[in-house]
Amino acid sequence: MNVLVMGAGQLARMMALAGAPLNLKVTAYDVNSAKVQHPVTGEIYPLTLEQAVAAADVVSSEFEHIPYPVQAVCEASGKFRPNSTAIKAGGDRRQEKALLDQAGVANAAYRVVQTESEFYAALEQLGLPLVLKSALAGYDGKGQWRLKQQADAAAVWADIAAFMAGAEHSLPQAIVAEQFVRFDREVSLVGARNAQGETVVYPLTENHHVNGVLAVSQALPSNEALQAQAKQMFDAVANQLSYVGVLALEFFQVGDQLLVNEIAPRVHNSGHWTQQGADTCQFENHLRAVCGLPLGSTALVRPTVMVNILGEDYVDPAVLSLPSCHLHWYGKGKRPGRKMGHINLCGDTPAQLAERFLALSTLLPEAGFPEVADVAKTLASKV
């Protein structure tokens, strides 16, 4: 089968690598250059979007910020999986919040803000502190503000107003104001749903962010009750969307309760650990789902940690001398903060993984991998 992926980044690359053993040919459409290319070799194919969609058996996506006209071409083909409704919800926080409400899934109280009067009304209704997020074009910590005290409100609104005025987007920009959640930790659930409505989910993953960007994900044996709660919420959202493919839900954990923070209608950074730590990786399961193949087992084979490589094009090769350590580069040019690759590290037990993670952290300089050593020490203290 031929699978065309909207977006030509690392996620399309890893889909192509996972699909090759299944004889699935993956090509990618770069929405910025409007070129069709091989996501691993970079070879350019002389095809228009319409020609590439016509030649594909299935059309999918590696990210949610796809221009609406491009989505319209994909949706009209009848081959787009997941559907455009899901992609739009992942790319617009207003639609995302409405989806969560429709699915009956708990999330932070919020108000949609477009004007100064609506901004101050949100402060009054939700209270402080507040987290304010751009409805469009906000990701990896960008387009976000925190308001902790009333005295800062005017300055924060001025910054938001300037951001909205300068935003280049075909749709009206807005801000989603959310009640600040005092959470215990951030976790995510990655799962897959096929066209028949069958779902499988991976174990909950604990995530650590630095400046709004994912730095470390830990996949360890999880609490059964919490896992069941996350699965119920996943099913509610996936069924509401008639979803086909891999979907990720990011949660705040507050005590023994989960609140959905965001959804991602695609394979997800916090699921990269599945390449070495799960029976079937998220990239293969996404392709299985969209191509109508049986879903693979999501069982945790062994405890695993994923460390993002952000803005660095060099890692000490000594990391590969560590047992069960795997390095994944994305073939990108170096740029500050850019996701350049990731490291997966496994252990037979949580204690063994913690020991190996401490050893790995000594080979990763603090300047390039901030707070990774702290996360490793915290994990070691818990096992």
ROTOR-942054 format. One record per residue (C-alpha): residue in three letters; chain; x, y, z. Coordinates in steps of 0.5 Angstrom, whole numbers, padded with zeros to 4 digits. Layout:
ROTOR-942054
> Ala, A, X, Y, Z
...
end
This chain:
ROTOR-942054
> Met, A, 0000, 0000, 0000
> Asn, A, 0002, 0007, -0001
> Val, A, 0001, 0012, 0005
> Leu, A, 0002, 0020, 0004
> Val, A, 0003, 0023, 0010
> Met, A, 0002, 0031, 0011
> Gly, A, 0009, 0034, 0013
> Ala, A, 0016, 0032, 0012
> Gly, A, 0019, 0032, 0019
> Gln, A, 0022, 0026, 0024
> Leu, A, 0015, 0023, 0025
> Ala, A, 0014, 0022, 0018
> Arg, A, 0021, 0019, 0017
> Met, A, 0020, 0014, 0023
> Met, A, 0013, 0012, 0020
> Ala, A, 0017, 0010, 0014
> Leu, A, 0022, 0006, 0017
> Ala, A, 0017, 0003, 0021
> Gly, A, 0013, 0001, 0015
> Ala, A, 0018, -0002, 0011
> Pro, A, 0018, -0009, 0014
> Leu, A, 0010, -0009, 0012
> Asn, A, 0012, -0007, 0005
> Leu, A, 0008, 0000, 0006
> Lys, A, 0011, 0005, 0002
> Val, A, 0011, 0012, 0006
> Thr, A, 0012, 0019, 0002
> Ala, A, 0011, 0026, 0005
> Tyr, A, 0008, 0032, 0003
> Asp, A, 0012, 0038, 0006
> Val, A, 0006, 0044, 0007
> Asn, A, 0012, 0049, 0007
> Ser, A, 0015, 0048, 0000
> Ala, A, 0009, 0044, -0003
> Lys, A, 0014, 0038, -0005
> Val, A, 0013, 0031, -0005
> Gln, A, 0019, 0027, -0002
> His, A, 0021, 0021, 0001
> Pro, A, 0021, 0022, 0008
> Val, A, 0028, 0019, 0010
> Thr, A, 0032, 0020, 0003
> Gly, A, 0029, 0027, 0002
> Glu, A, 0028, 0025, -0006
> Ile, A, 0023, 0030, -0009
> Tyr, A, 0018, 0027, -0013
> Pro, A, 0015, 0031, -0019
> Leu, A, 0008, 0031, -0016
> Thr, A, 0003, 0036, -0014
> Leu, A, -0001, 0035, -0008
> Glu, A, -0007, 0033, -0012
> Gln, A, -0003, 0028, -0016
> Ala, A, 0000, 0025, -0010
> Val, A, -0007, 0024, -0006
> Ala, A, -0010, 0021, -0012
> Ala, A, -0004, 0016, -0012
> Ala, A, -0004, 0014, -0005
> Asp, A, -0008, 0009, -0002
> Val, A, -0008, 0012, 0005
> Val, A, -0007, 0020, 0007
> Ser, A, -0005, 0021, 0014
> Ser, A, -0001, 0027, 0018
> Glu, A, 0005, 0028, 0022
> Phe, A, 0002, 0034, 0025
> Glu, A, -0004, 0038, 0026
> His, A, -0002, 0045, 0023
> Ile, A, -0004, 0043, 0016
> Pro, A, -0007, 0049, 0012
> Tyr, A, -0014, 0048, 0011
> Pro, A, -0014, 0048, 0004
> Val, A, -0009, 0042, 0004
> Gln, A, -0014, 0039, 0009
> Ala, A, -0020, 0040, 0004
> Val, A, -0016, 0036, -0002
> Cys, A, -0014, 0031, 0003
> Glu, A, -0021, 0030, 0006
> Ala, A, -0025, 0030, -0001
> Ser, A, -0021, 0024, -0003
> Gly, A, -0024, 0020, 0002
> Lys, A, -0017, 0017, 0004
> Phe, A, -0016, 0022, 0010
> Arg, A, -0014, 0018, 0017
> Pro, A, -0015, 0021, 0022
> Asn, A, -0021, 0026, 0019
> Ser, A, -0020, 0033, 0018
> Thr, A, -0025, 0034, 0024
> Ala, A, -0019, 0031, 0029
> Ile, A, -0014, 0035, 0025
> Lys, A, -0017, 0042, 0026
> Ala, A, -0019, 0040, 0034
> Gly, A, -0011, 0039, 0035
> Gly, A, -0009, 0045, 0031
> Asp, A, -0014, 0050, 0035
> Arg, A, -0015, 0050, 0042
> Arg, A, -0022, 0053, 0041
> Gln, A, -0024, 0047, 0038
> Glu, A, -0020, 0042, 0042
> Lys, A, -0024, 0045, 0048
> Ala, A, -0031, 0044, 0045
> Leu, A, -0029, 0037, 0043
> Leu, A, -0027, 0035, 0050
> Asp, A, -0033, 0038, 0053
> Gln, A, -0037, 0034, 0048
> Ala, A, -0034, 0028, 0050
> Gly, A, -0035, 0029, 0057
> Val, A, -0028, 0029, 0059
> Ala, A, -0025, 0033, 0065
> Asn, A, -0021, 0039, 0063
> Ala, A, -0019, 0045, 0066
> Ala, A, -0024, 0051, 0067
> Tyr, A, -0023, 0056, 0061
> Arg, A, -0026, 0062, 0057
> Val, A, -0024, 0064, 0050
> Val, A, -0022, 0071, 0049
> Gln, A, -0021, 0076, 0043
> Thr, A, -0022, 0082, 0046
> Glu, A, -0019, 0086, 0052
> Ser, A, -0026, 0086, 0056
> Glu, A, -0027, 0079, 0055
> Phe, A, -0020, 0078, 0058
> Tyr, A, -0021, 0082, 0064
> Ala, A, -0028, 0078, 0064
> Ala, A, -0024, 0071, 0064
> Leu, A, -0020, 0074, 0070
> Glu, A, -0026, 0075, 0074
> Gln, A, -0029, 0069, 0072
> Leu, A, -0023, 0064, 0073
> Gly, A, -0019, 0067, 0078
> Leu, A, -0012, 0068, 0079
> Pro, A, -0007, 0065, 0077
> Leu, A, -0009, 0064, 0070
> Val, A, -0005, 0060, 0064
> Leu, A, -0007, 0064, 0057
> Lys, A, -0005, 0060, 0051
> Ser, A, -0006, 0062, 0043
> Ala, A, -0012, 0058, 0040
> Leu, A, -0007, 0058, 0033
> Ala, A, 0000, 0057, 0032
> Gly, A, 0002, 0055, 0039
> Tyr, A, 0006, 0049, 0041
> Asp, A, 0013, 0047, 0045
> Gly, A, 0011, 0053, 0050
> Lys, A, 0010, 0058, 0044
> Gly, A, 0004, 0063, 0045
> Gln, A, 0003, 0062, 0052
> Trp, A, 0003, 0067, 0058
> Arg, A, 0002, 0066, 0065
> Leu, A, -0001, 0071, 0070
> Lys, A, 0000, 0071, 0077
> Gln, A, -0002, 0077, 0080
> Gln, A, -0007, 0083, 0078
> Ala, A, -0002, 0088, 0078
> Asp, A, 0001, 0085, 0071
> Ala, A, -0005, 0084, 0068
> Ala, A, -0005, 0090, 0063
> Ala, A, 0002, 0088, 0061
> Val, A, 0000, 0081, 0060
> Trp, A, -0006, 0084, 0055
> Ala, A, -0001, 0088, 0052
> Asp, A, 0003, 0083, 0050
> Ile, A, -0002, 0078, 0048
> Ala, A, -0005, 0084, 0044
> Ala, A, 0001, 0085, 0040
> Phe, A, 0002, 0077, 0039
> Met, A, -0005, 0077, 0036
> Ala, A, -0004, 0083, 0031
> Gly, A, 0002, 0080, 0029
> Ala, A, 0000, 0073, 0028
> Glu, A, 0000, 0071, 0020
> His, A, -0006, 0066, 0020
> Ser, A, -0012, 0065, 0015
> Leu, A, -0017, 0064, 0021
> Pro, A, -0018, 0069, 0027
> Gln, A, -0013, 0068, 0032
> Ala, A, -0016, 0068, 0040
> Ile, A, -0013, 0066, 0047
> Val, A, -0016, 0061, 0051
> Ala, A, -0015, 0063, 0058
> Glu, A, -0015, 0057, 0063
> Gln, A, -0015, 0056, 0070
> Phe, A, -0009, 0054, 0073
> Val, A, -0008, 0047, 0075
> Arg, A, -0004, 0045, 0081
> Phe, A, -0002, 0038, 0079
> Asp, A, 0002, 0033, 0082
> Arg, A, 0006, 0031, 0075
> Glu, A, 0004, 0031, 0067
> Val, A, 0003, 0024, 0064
> Ser, A, 0001, 0022, 0057
> Leu, A, -0003, 0016, 0054
> Val, A, -0002, 0014, 0047
> Gly, A, -0006, 0010, 0043
> Ala, A, -0009, 0007, 0037
> Arg, A, -0016, 0006, 0034
> Asn, A, -0018, 0003, 0028
> Ala, A, -0024, 0004, 0023
> Gln, A, -0028, -0001, 0027
> Gly, A, -0028, 0002, 0033
> Glu, A, -0023, -0002, 0037
> Thr, A, -0017, 0001, 0041
> Val, A, -0011, -0001, 0044
> Val, A, -0007, 0004, 0049
> Tyr, A, 0000, 0004, 0051
> Pro, A, 0002, 0005, 0059
> Leu, A, 0002, 0012, 0062
> Thr, A, 0008, 0016, 0061
> Glu, A, 0011, 0021, 0066
> Asn, A, 0013, 0027, 0062
> His, A, 0018, 0032, 0064
> His, A, 0018, 0039, 0061
> Val, A, 0024, 0045, 0060
> Asn, A, 0021, 0051, 0058
> Gly, A, 0015, 0048, 0055
> Val, A, 0019, 0043, 0051
> Leu, A, 0019, 0036, 0053
> Ala, A, 0025, 0034, 0055
> Val, A, 0024, 0027, 0058
> Ser, A, 0019, 0021, 0058
> Gln, A, 0019, 0015, 0063
> Ala, A, 0015, 0009, 0061
> Leu, A, 0014, 0005, 0067
> Pro, A, 0009, 0000, 0070
> Ser, A, 0003, 0004, 0072
> Asn, A, -0002, 0004, 0077
> Glu, A, -0008, 0000, 0074
> Ala, A, -0014, 0005, 0076
> Leu, A, -0010, 0011, 0073
> Gln, A, -0009, 0007, 0067
> Ala, A, -0016, 0005, 0067
> Gln, A, -0018, 0012, 0068
> Ala, A, -0014, 0014, 0062
> Lys, A, -0016, 0009, 0057
> Gln, A, -0024, 0011, 0059
> Met, A, -0022, 0018, 0057
> Phe, A, -0018, 0016, 0051
> Asp, A, -0024, 0012, 0048
> Ala, A, -0029, 0018, 0049
> Val, A, -0025, 0023, 0045
> Ala, A, -0023, 0018, 0040
> Asn, A, -0030, 0015, 0039
> Gln, A, -0033, 0023, 0039
> Leu, A, -0028, 0024, 0033
> Ser, A, -0029, 0017, 0030
> Tyr, A, -0022, 0017, 0030
> Val, A, -0017, 0012, 0026
> Gly, A, -0010, 0012, 0027
> Val, A, -0005, 0014, 0033
> Leu, A, -0008, 0019, 0038
> Ala, A, -0004, 0022, 0044
> Leu, A, -0008, 0025, 0050
> Glu, A, -0003, 0030, 0055
> Phe, A, -0006, 0030, 0062
> Phe, A, -0005, 0033, 0069
> Gln, A, -0005, 0029, 0075
> Val, A, -0008, 0032, 0081
> Gly, A, -0008, 0026, 0086
> Asp, A, -0012, 0020, 0083
> Gln, A, -0015, 0024, 0078
> Leu, A, -0013, 0026, 0071
> Leu, A, -0015, 0032, 0067
> Val, A, -0014, 0033, 0060
> Asn, A, -0009, 0038, 0058
> Glu, A, -0008, 0037, 0050
> Ile, A, -0010, 0032, 0045
> Ala, A, -0005, 0031, 0039
> Pro, A, -0008, 0027, 0033
> Arg, A, -0002, 0024, 0031
> Val, A, 0004, 0020, 0033
> His, A, 0007, 0024, 0039
> Asn, A, 0014, 0025, 0042
> Ser, A, 0012, 0022, 0049
> Gly, A, 0011, 0016, 0045
> His, A, 0018, 0015, 0042
> Trp, A, 0020, 0010, 0048
> Thr, A, 0015, 0005, 0044
> Gln, A, 0021, 0004, 0039
> Gln, A, 0025, 0000, 0044
> Gly, A, 0020, -0001, 0050
> Ala, A, 0014, -0004, 0047
> Asp, A, 0012, -0010, 0043
> Thr, A, 0009, -0006, 0037
> Cys, A, 0012, 0002, 0037
> Gln, A, 0007, 0007, 0036
> Phe, A, 0009, 0009, 0028
> Glu, A, 0008, 0002, 0026
> Asn, A, 0001, 0002, 0030
> His, A, -0001, 0008, 0027
> Leu, A, 0000, 0005, 0020
> Arg, A, -0003, -0001, 0022
> Ala, A, -0009, 0003, 0024
> Val, A, -0010, 0007, 0018
> Cys, A, -0008, 0002, 0013
> Gly, A, -0014, -0003, 0016
> Leu, A, -0009, -0008, 0019
> Pro, A, -0010, -0011, 0025
> Leu, A, -0007, -0007, 0031
> Gly, A, -0001, -0009, 0035
> Ser, A, 0000, -0011, 0042
> Thr, A, 0002, -0004, 0046
> Ala, A, 0005, -0008, 0052
> Leu, A, 0011, -0005, 0056
> Val, A, 0016, -0010, 0054
> Arg, A, 0021, -0007, 0059
> Pro, A, 0022, 0000, 0063
> Thr, A, 0024, 0005, 0058
> Val, A, 0026, 0013, 0058
> Met, A, 0026, 0017, 0052
> Val, A, 0031, 0023, 0052
> Asn, A, 0030, 0029, 0047
> Ile, A, 0036, 0032, 0044
> Leu, A, 0034, 0039, 0043
> Gly, A, 0039, 0044, 0039
> Glu, A, 0045, 0039, 0039
> Asp, A, 0048, 0036, 0033
> Tyr, A, 0053, 0032, 0037
> Val, A, 0052, 0027, 0043
> Asp, A, 0058, 0023, 0046
> Pro, A, 0058, 0016, 0042
> Ala, A, 0060, 0013, 0049
> Val, A, 0052, 0013, 0050
> Leu, A, 0052, 0007, 0045
> Ser, A, 0057, 0003, 0050
> Leu, A, 0051, 0003, 0055
> Pro, A, 0047, -0003, 0055
> Ser, A, 0040, -0002, 0052
> Cys, A, 0041, 0005, 0049
> His, A, 0039, 0007, 0042
> Leu, A, 0040, 0013, 0039
> His, A, 0036, 0016, 0034
> Trp, A, 0038, 0022, 0029
> Tyr, A, 0033, 0026, 0025
> Gly, A, 0038, 0029, 0020
> Lys, A, 0036, 0036, 0021
> Gly, A, 0040, 0042, 0021
> Lys, A, 0042, 0045, 0028
> Arg, A, 0038, 0050, 0031
> Pro, A, 0037, 0053, 0038
> Gly, A, 0031, 0049, 0041
> Arg, A, 0030, 0044, 0035
> Lys, A, 0028, 0037, 0036
> Met, A, 0035, 0034, 0033
> Gly, A, 0034, 0027, 0035
> His, A, 0032, 0023, 0042
> Ile, A, 0035, 0017, 0046
> Asn, A, 0032, 0011, 0048
> Leu, A, 0034, 0007, 0054
> Cys, A, 0032, 0001, 0057
> Gly, A, 0032, -0004, 0063
> Asp, A, 0030, -0010, 0065
> Thr, A, 0027, -0007, 0072
> Pro, A, 0025, 0000, 0074
> Ala, A, 0032, -0001, 0079
> Gln, A, 0036, -0003, 0073
> Leu, A, 0033, 0003, 0068
> Ala, A, 0034, 0008, 0074
> Glu, A, 0042, 0006, 0075
> Arg, A, 0043, 0006, 0067
> Phe, A, 0039, 0013, 0067
> Leu, A, 0044, 0016, 0072
> Ala, A, 0050, 0013, 0068
> Leu, A, 0047, 0016, 0061
> Ser, A, 0046, 0023, 0065
> Thr, A, 0053, 0024, 0066
> Leu, A, 0055, 0023, 0059
> Leu, A, 0050, 0029, 0057
> Pro, A, 0052, 0036, 0059
> Glu, A, 0047, 0040, 0063
> Ala, A, 0048, 0046, 0058
> Gly, A, 0045, 0042, 0052
> Phe, A, 0041, 0037, 0057
> Pro, A, 0038, 0042, 0062
> Glu, A, 0035, 0038, 0068
> Val, A, 0036, 0031, 0065
> Ala, A, 0041, 0029, 0071
> Asp, A, 0035, 0032, 0076
> Val, A, 0030, 0027, 0073
> Ala, A, 0035, 0021, 0073
> Lys, A, 0036, 0023, 0080
> Thr, A, 0029, 0023, 0082
> Leu, A, 0028, 0016, 0078
> Ala, A, 0033, 0013, 0082
> Ser, A, 0030, 0016, 0089
> Lys, A, 0024, 0012, 0087
> Val, A, 0026, 0005, 0086
end
